[in-house]
Amino acid sequence: MEFAEYVVRQRPALMRFATVLTCQTWLADDLVSDVLGRVYERWDRISGMAQPNAYVRRMVLNEYLSWRRRLARTAPRAEVEPDAAGYGDGADERAERDEMIRRLAELPKKQRAAVVLRYYAGMPDTEIATHLGCRVTTVRSQISRALATLRIDMTARAYQETT
Amino acid sequence: MTDLRVLTDAFAELERRADAAKTSVELEPARRSRPMPRLVPIAATVAVVAGLGAGAMWLVPGDNAAPQVGSQSTSTVPTATAPAGAPVTPEELSERFQRVLGDTATFETTGPGTGVIEIPDGPDGAQIVGTLTVAGVTGGFDLAVFPAPRLPGDIECECTPTTLPDGSLLITGDSTIGSDDITRSVRLHRADGVQFVMLLSNESSPKGNGEKLAEQPPLTVDQMVAIVTSDQW
């Protein structure tokens, strides 16, 4: 696959992933652009991989963690704008969802990454541990703390532990 | 307390925002078969002190203060009748930025991030990153100018673009990354296909990467708009 074709096909998904991680579309745009710039330079090697997209996605994750590592403070706030009407849910649900985005954005970087990888990307904890460079038990404790901050009650809904 | 459904809804909403946000360096459909533009970092530390040109624009920090156009000296400030294309080097961009600012602001490009925005098979653009000082108030800025032709209706964002009399589209906004930082953004899609993206923070970096330098960014959004829409580029 040519690099240009890859970008056309995968950039939207990478932007979604980066936006979920950063909670800011302009930061996600910057992040994805930076990563794709580096991918372009190494495309001959990356395109030959069995799963190039998984590799690029991991680059996005690493870039996000690296950016955040450079930050002195780790309490980013989300861009939460008043919604235009008509997304199909009620005002209470929208408020609840926006509050969740706000709390998500306030999570420490690794906690947020762990939550995103498990509940957005659907990764098992073992794979998350590999991505984050920590032990599985650490992943679970990070997620546990994150869920507490997010005020998510796991007993309120059937939950399948991913391992 | 809530449940995972709300987290799933939050992810879905962030995805929707991602889909709605057009990349700042996205090319028009006819050019998307080409590789993406990429920023080529260079180690550039260029201190630029504005002061060569007579006052093209007087910038006064303040919440609602609009830039005041000062008297112009035709000996040093060219009378631009047609907009120039995008600068192709950070040095050229710095020079033009200095010309637009006149003697009312100083800036220093520090990088990383300062460099050429390469657009394969097309003219390049440039980006400079550094700090900007106006009347003793300093903040971090990013300024990118690059060719990015668009088609009518190509702009989508979580905002309301303003269409200027010349057909350019203007998008402005404030955002926050940390607890007390402010980043102001101005994006201008000029009718001639040149795009300006300017971010300005009260911290040393608009990406939140650095120390807090002031309570407010050194320019208002209106002042930033006046800069990117200047005919001095």
Chai-1 contact restraints between the chains, C-beta under 6 A:
chainA,res_idxA,chainB,res_idxB,connection_type,confidence,min_distance_angstrom,max_distance_angstrom,comment,restraint_id
A,F3,B,P35,contact,1.0,0.0,6.0,A-B,restraint_1
A,A4,B,S33,contact,1.0,0.0,6.0,A-B,restraint_2
A,A4,B,R34,contact,1.0,0.0,6.0,A-B,restraint_3
A,A4,B,P35,contact,1.0,0.0,6.0,A-B,restraint_4
A,V7,B,M36,contact,1.0,0.0,6.0,A-B,restraint_5
A,V8,B,R32,contact,1.0,0.0,6.0,A-B,restraint_6
A,M15,B,A18,contact,1.0,0.0,6.0,A-B,restraint_7
A,R16,B,E15,contact,1.0,0.0,6.0,A-B,restraint_8
A,R16,B,A18,contact,1.0,0.0,6.0,A-B,restraint_9
A,T19,B,L14,contact,1.0,0.0,6.0,A-B,restraint_10
A,T19,B,R17,contact,1.0,0.0,6.0,A-B,restraint_11
A,T19,B,A18,contact,1.0,0.0,6.0,A-B,restraint_12
A,V20,B,F11,contact,1.0,0.0,6.0,A-B,restraint_13
A,V20,B,L14,contact,1.0,0.0,6.0,A-B,restraint_14
A,T25,B,R17,contact,1.0,0.0,6.0,A-B,restraint_15
A,T25,B,A21,contact,1.0,0.0,6.0,A-B,restraint_16
A,D29,B,T23,contact,1.0,0.0,6.0,A-B,restraint_17
A,D29,B,S24,contact,1.0,0.0,6.0,A-B,restraint_18
A,S33,B,V25,contact,1.0,0.0,6.0,A-B,restraint_19
A,L36,B,M36,contact,1.0,0.0,6.0,A-B,restraint_20
A,G37,B,R38,contact,1.0,0.0,6.0,A-B,restraint_21
A,G37,B,L39,contact,1.0,0.0,6.0,A-B,restraint_22
A,Y40,B,P35,contact,1.0,0.0,6.0,A-B,restraint_23
A,Y40,B,R38,contact,1.0,0.0,6.0,A-B,restraint_24
A,R70,B,N209,contact,1.0,0.0,6.0,A-B,restraint_25
A,L71,B,G208,contact,1.0,0.0,6.0,A-B,restraint_26
A,L71,B,N209,contact,1.0,0.0,6.0,A-B,restraint_27
A,R73,B,G178,contact,1.0,0.0,6.0,A-B,restraint_28
A,A75,B,S179,contact,1.0,0.0,6.0,A-B,restraint_29
A,P76,B,I177,contact,1.0,0.0,6.0,A-B,restraint_30
A,R77,B,T176,contact,1.0,0.0,6.0,A-B,restraint_31
A,E79,B,S175,contact,1.0,0.0,6.0,A-B,restraint_32
A,E81,B,E158,contact,1.0,0.0,6.0,A-B,restraint_33
A,E96,B,V6,contact,1.0,0.0,6.0,A-B,restraint_34
A,R97,B,D9,contact,1.0,0.0,6.0,A-B,restraint_35
A,R97,B,A10,contact,1.0,0.0,6.0,A-B,restraint_36
A,R97,B,E13,contact,1.0,0.0,6.0,A-B,restraint_37
A,M100,B,V6,contact,1.0,0.0,6.0,A-B,restraint_38
A,M100,B,L7,contact,1.0,0.0,6.0,A-B,restraint_39
A,M100,B,A10,contact,1.0,0.0,6.0,A-B,restraint_40
A,I101,B,A10,contact,1.0,0.0,6.0,A-B,restraint_41
A,L104,B,A10,contact,1.0,0.0,6.0,A-B,restraint_42
A,Y119,B,L7,contact,1.0,0.0,6.0,A-B,restraint_43
A,Y120,B,F11,contact,1.0,0.0,6.0,A-B,restraint_44
A,R151,B,M1,contact,1.0,0.0,6.0,A-B,restraint_45
A,R151,B,T2,contact,1.0,0.0,6.0,A-B,restraint_46
A,I152,B,T2,contact,1.0,0.0,6.0,A-B,restraint_47
A,D153,B,M1,contact,1.0,0.0,6.0,A-B,restraint_48
A,A156,B,D3,contact,1.0,0.0,6.0,A-B,restraint_49
A,R157,B,D3,contact,1.0,0.0,6.0,A-B,restraint_50
A,R157,B,L4,contact,1.0,0.0,6.0,A-B,restraint_51
